[in-house]
Amino acid sequence: MKKFILDPKTIELFPEIQINVMTLHGIDNHVNEKDDPYFQKLLDEGTAAAEQFITVEPFRDNPVVAEWREAFRKFKTKKGARSTIEALLKRVSHGKIFSPIAPLVDIYNSQSLKYGVSVGGENVDAIVGDMHLGEAKGGESFLPYGETEDMPALPGEICYMDDEGAVCRCFNWRENQRTELTEDTTNPIIDIESITKEQAERAEIAIREIQRLCKDYFGVEGELQTLTADHPEIVIAK
């Protein structure tokens, strides 16, 4: 049995925190290029909808961006670390087009854009022991995508962690190669991070849209669960 646990320090820093979680079992996440038009349409629709979240100049003053920047100031971060939704919205603000990557990533990126929420995903089978969202002691092993040298977590950094080290640093800023989603992932976990009530309301809609899209494409019904200060622990694998 594997659990996903919100640690006390995270709740202390973010008392309104909510993590909407979906687990899937037995999907086929391999890329089939014939489906690219479908995923391109999803991403284009998400990009168009994302414009509603970037109506203010300068970019950093848009509420979604500002909320997460303020959150990142509450704990130790690597210089330049930004929330996943800020990174996506920044690309939209620069007129960038999102291209299909892999089915599950395309689905959750499209809804992240559409609803202005921070979404991440991991391979449950690669998680060692329980997964925590908590305060790093410092030195937790972390090898991000595209790198060849360890970039360990900083003391006081809010990270997803398991028994082997950091899974994602600075909430969902960057993920470890060890647990990242790939075409061979069959049992993923998707999480949407909220730190305000307004974000949580959008996340509730987004996770159900992701669930629906996954059922339509993969033929698998995702299991939905929610982590909060009052309910800080769930089972993600039996």
Summary of the structure (lengths in Angstrom):
residues: 238
radius of gyration: 16.7
end to end distance: 4.2
largest distance: 47.5
contacts: 809
relative contact order: 0.26
helix: 37%
strand: 23%
